Amino acid sequence: MSNVILSELITSVSELKKHPMQVIKETQGRPIAVLNRNKPAFYCISPAMFEVLIESIEDKELVRLVQARSGEQEVEVNVNDL
């Protein structure tokens, strides 16, 4: 069975265990696939990339919420009443 690797960079679990910071440094912030017995075990991404992914997920959830509520009746609210 073939495996899709969704990264241009790869390393092995063994190499990551031996030299974790060196492997991370060499990626220069790009995602890296970590292989276990030549199969993807997990991906490592930078904190900045993780933040972008989380924000993208949150944005998509907000879009879904707005679309779901777009047909609802509007209710006027006075800020002073809150």
VMD Tcl script that draws the C-alpha trace (Angstrom):
set ca {
  {0.00 0.00 0.00}
  {1.39 3.40 -0.93}
  {1.38 6.42 1.35}
  {0.91 10.02 0.38}
  {3.46 12.34 1.96}
  {2.14 15.87 2.16}
  {5.47 17.59 2.61}
  {8.54 18.28 0.51}
  {10.78 17.50 3.49}
  {11.05 14.19 5.32}
  {13.01 12.72 8.20}
  {12.87 9.55 10.22}
  {11.73 9.20 13.81}
  {15.24 7.96 14.62}
  {16.89 11.04 13.14}
  {14.44 13.34 14.91}
  {15.20 11.61 18.24}
  {18.97 11.89 17.71}
  {19.09 15.53 16.59}
  {15.69 17.20 17.13}
  {16.79 20.83 17.02}
  {19.11 20.26 14.05}
  {16.25 18.69 12.07}
  {13.95 21.59 12.95}
  {16.65 24.15 12.07}
  {17.20 22.56 8.67}
  {13.51 22.84 7.77}
  {13.73 26.65 7.89}
  {10.13 26.84 9.07}
  {8.72 24.53 6.41}
  {6.57 21.50 7.29}
  {8.36 18.17 7.59}
  {6.97 14.64 7.48}
  {8.36 12.30 10.11}
  {8.48 8.71 8.92}
  {8.35 5.53 10.97}
  {9.34 2.46 8.96}
  {9.03 4.51 5.76}
  {5.43 5.51 6.49}
  {4.29 8.97 7.63}
  {3.88 8.94 11.42}
  {3.25 12.66 11.89}
  {4.10 16.12 10.60}
  {6.06 18.87 12.34}
  {5.22 22.48 11.62}
  {6.51 25.77 12.99}
  {4.55 27.72 15.60}
  {3.84 30.38 12.97}
  {2.42 27.79 10.55}
  {0.33 26.27 13.35}
  {-1.10 29.72 14.13}
  {-2.02 30.23 10.47}
  {-3.76 26.85 10.35}
  {-5.72 27.50 13.55}
  {-6.80 30.95 12.32}
  {-7.89 29.44 9.01}
  {-9.99 26.82 10.80}
  {-11.55 29.50 13.01}
  {-12.29 31.68 9.95}
  {-14.02 28.77 8.20}
  {-16.12 28.11 11.30}
  {-17.13 31.79 11.43}
  {-18.12 31.69 7.74}
  {-20.22 28.60 8.39}
  {-21.89 30.30 11.36}
  {-22.65 33.47 9.38}
  {-24.10 31.44 6.52}
  {-26.25 29.41 8.91}
  {-27.60 32.58 10.52}
  {-28.01 34.63 7.35}
  {-31.74 33.92 7.07}
  {-32.59 34.64 10.71}
  {-34.65 37.61 11.77}
  {-32.61 40.55 13.08}
  {-33.07 41.73 16.64}
  {-32.16 45.29 17.57}
  {-30.21 45.61 20.79}
  {-29.27 48.72 22.71}
  {-25.73 48.50 24.09}
  {-26.82 50.31 27.24}
  {-29.34 47.53 27.95}
  {-26.57 44.96 28.11}
}
mol new
graphics top color blue
foreach p $ca { graphics top sphere $p radius 0.5 }
foreach p [lrange $ca 0 end-1] q [lrange $ca 1 end] { graphics top cylinder $p $q radius 0.2 }
display resetview
